[in-house]
């Protein structure tokens, strides 16, 4: 079995991109941000859309399960609202001070010289604030966010919202970012997002769990364990660096000679 695993590993295309979810992936759920987001979503449903307070929890859960996000579900159910207003209400009042600079993760990301991209269902303002608080704003090539997948939709017409875990939305996102799924690793805290990623050909890492689930190639209790789960990425980077160093020494020797 060990020989077969090594053979299959050697046959896989080399990874040239890491695709990271944002919330509860780059930082732990224990930060409390997710709970605050949910509270704000419920508040928006009551204050802005007139949904009965006693029903918002059940409605929100139902829409989240069936449409990927509560926001997408509200749009699909016919509610008309401005998307920027929704994001401002849900994310604009978050206690971002709960997020702390993460030098360990920063070093880990910068030590790996391949493409790194954020893929989040959240809006670009929220993504930028989170990365800034974590001290990771310069660690990623780009951000695939709500606006990326829903460009030009202000929420005032019936276009469906594109978001994870829709396989169509995820494939569209990869095309926009010029990412080949067979050469990318996808990291997310959501089991259904991971399973969707696996279905479209991505290698997958479930973050924030110690239990292997269907669709997850690896599981990490913390994003800080990334190198332990995928040591081959750093091994390949170190080999490439050795080759560059040896080439440089050879060139300098020939010049001296």
N, C-alpha and C positions, 0 to 999 in steps of 0.2 A: 504493500500500500504506500509506503514512504517513497519507493521508487516511482510509482505511478504519479504521486502528487508532485514530485520534483519534475517529472517529464511534462505534466500538464502545465506547471508553472513556467517552464522554459518555452512552451509553445504559445503562451499568451503574448499579445502585442505589448510593447513597452508603454508604460504609463507616461503621458506627457502633460496631464492636467489633473488638478484636484478641484472638485466642485463642492463647496461647503454651503450648507444651510447656515443661517445666522442665529436666530433666537433659540436658546436652549441647546445649541450645538457648540458654538464658540464660547459660551459661558453656561454654567450649570443652572438647572431649573430652580435650584435652591435660592437663587438671587431674588426670587419673588416677582420678577418682571412679568412672567406669563399670567400670574394671578391678577396683576394690575390691568393687563391688557383685557382679560376676560371681564373684569369688573367694568371697564370702560365701554366694552362692546355692549354689555347689558344696559349700561346707562344711555348709550346712543339709541338703542332700540326703544327705550321708554321715552326719552326726552325728545328725540327727533322724529321717530316713526310712529309713536303712539301705541306701541304694543304694550299690553297689560303687564305690569311688573311681575305678577305672579306666574306669568307664562314664559317670560323671556329665557329662563334657564333651559327649559325643555325645548323651546323653539330653536334656541341657539345651538344646542347639542345636536338636534335633528338636522339642521341645515349644515353644520360642520361635517357630520358623518356622510351626508349625501352629496354635498357640493364642494368639499375641499376646505372651504372657509365659510364662516357665518356670513361674511360680506357677499361672497359669490351666491350663497343661498338666498339672501335677501333680494338680490338683483333678479335671480331666477324666479322668485315668487312674485315679482312684479313691483316691488318697492322702488321708487325713483328717488335718488339722492345723489348729491355731489360727492365724488370719490375723494377729492381733496379735503372736503369738510369731514368726511368719515375718518380719514387718516389723522387729521388734526385733532379730532375729538378722542380717538382711541389711543394714539401714540403721543400726541402733543403734551399730554399731562402726566406722562410716565415719570417715575422717580429714577432717572438715569444715574443719579449719584450712587445707586446701589451697585452699579457696575464699576469694577476697579481695573486699573491697568494690569495687563497680564504679560510680564516680561518673559515668562517661560514659554508661553505659546508663541510670542513674537519671535523669539530665538529659533523655535522649532520650525516655524514657517519660513523664515529667512534663510535657514540652513539648507533648504531644499530648492535648488534652482530650476524648477519647472513652473508652468503656468498654474496660478491659483485664482479661482473665481468664486464669488459669492452668488448663491441662487436662493432668493427669499421671496415669499409671497407678500412681504411687507413693502411699504413705500420707500422711496429713495432717501427721504429726509431721516426717517427712522434708522435705516441701514447706516447712513453716514454718522449719526449720533452714536450708535452702538459701537461701531468700529473705532470712533474717536475716543470714547470712554475706555475701551479695551487697549488703546494704544496700537491698533493694528491697521490704521487707515492707509498705510503705504505697503501693506503686505500682500495686496491683491491686485491683479491686473484690471479687474472690472467687477461690476455688480449687476446681476440680472435681478430685477425687482418687479414690483407691480406695474410700474410705468413701462418697463421694457416689453412686457407681454400684452399690455392693454393700452398701447400708445394711441392717443387721440380720443379715447373714450372717457367722457366726463361723468358718466353715470346718468345722463339725461335721456338715453335711448336704450333700446332693448338688447344691445350686444351682450352676449354672455361674458362673464369674467373668466379669464384664463388664469389658472393657478395650479400648483401641485395639489394633489397627486395625479392630475389629468396627464395621461401619457402623451396626448396630443400637445398639451402645453409644454411638457418637459422636452419633447423632441423639438418643438419650435424654439425653445430657449437655447438648446444646444446648437441648433443651426445658426441662430443669430450670433452666438459667441464663437462660431467655427470650432466647435468641440466634437471630436469623434468619440462616440460613446464607448467603443471597444478599447480606446486608449485613455479613458478617464476613470477616476475613482470618485464616487459620490458619497458624501458624508452628511447624515441627517439624523435627527432624534426621533423622527416619526416613522413608525413601522410601515404604514401604508405608503409613505413617500419612498421609502427604501424598496419596497416591493415593486412599486411602479418603475423606479429606476432600474431595477434588475430586469424588468420586463422589456425595457428598451435597450438593453445591452450594456449598461454601466456595471462596473465593479462597485460593490456597495459596502459601506461601513455604518452600522447603527451605533450612534453615540448616546451615552447616558444609560446604558444597560449592561448587564452581565449575562443576559440570557440570549442565546442564539435563537433567531427566528427565521422562518422561511423567507428567502429573498436576501438575507444579509450574509455577505461573504465573511465579514468580521464584525465583532461587537467590541465596543470600548466603553468602560465606565466613565472615562473622562477623555476629552480631546487631547489632553496632555500625554496620553498613551499611544498616540498616533505612530510614533517611530517604532514602538514595540510590535504593533500590529502589521506594519508595512515596512519592515527593515530593508527590503530589497530596493525601495526607492532611494534611500540614503546610500546603499551600497553602490548602486549604479551611478549616483552623483559623485561619490568618492572616486570611483574608477575613472570617470570622465575627467575629474580634476587631476588625477595622477597622469593620465595621458597628456593633458595640456601641459603639465609641469615638465614631463619628460621631453616633450616636443620643444619646449622653451629652452631647456638645458642643452638639447642637441643643437639647436640653432645658435645658441651663444657659443658653444664649443667650436662649431664650424667657423664662426666669425673670428674667434680668437686664433684658430689654426691658420 
